[in-house]
Amino acid sequence: MSGKKSAERSPESIARSERQRLAAEEGARAIADVERHAVDVRKNMARLRELREAREAAEEAAEQAADASLPASSPAPAAKKRRRKLPR
C-alpha cells in the first residue's frame, strides 16, 4: 500500500462522489417533504379537534337546555307486580 495519491481522481471516484452528492440532496429533499407533510397533518388534526370540541360543547348545551325545559320532578313509573307461575 502506497501512501501516495495521484493528483487526478479516477472517473469511478468522480462518479461515486457525484452519486453520493445527488443522494444527499435527494435525502434532504425527502426529509423536508416528510416534515412538511407532518406539519400539515398536525394542522389538520388540530382543526378537526376544534370542530369536534365545538360540536360536543353545542350538544352539551342542547342537553342542558332540554334538561332545564323538563319538569323538575317527574313521577316515577309504577313498579309492576310479579305474578307467580302456577305449578302444573
C-alpha positions, 0 to 999 in steps of 0.5 A: 500500500502506497501512501501516495495519491495521484493528483487526478481522481479516477472517473469511478471516484468522480462518479461515486462522489457525484452519486453520493452528492445527488443522494444527499440532496435527494435525502434532504429533499425527502426529509423536508417533504416528510416534515412538511407533510407532518406539519400539515397533518398536525394542522389538520388534526388540530382543526378537526379537534376544534370542530369536534370540541365545538360540536360536543360543547353545542350538544352539551348545551342542547342537553342542558337546555332540554334538561332545564325545559323538563319538569323538575320532578317527574313521577316515577313509573309504577313498579309492576307486580310479579305474578307467580307461575302456577305449578302444573 
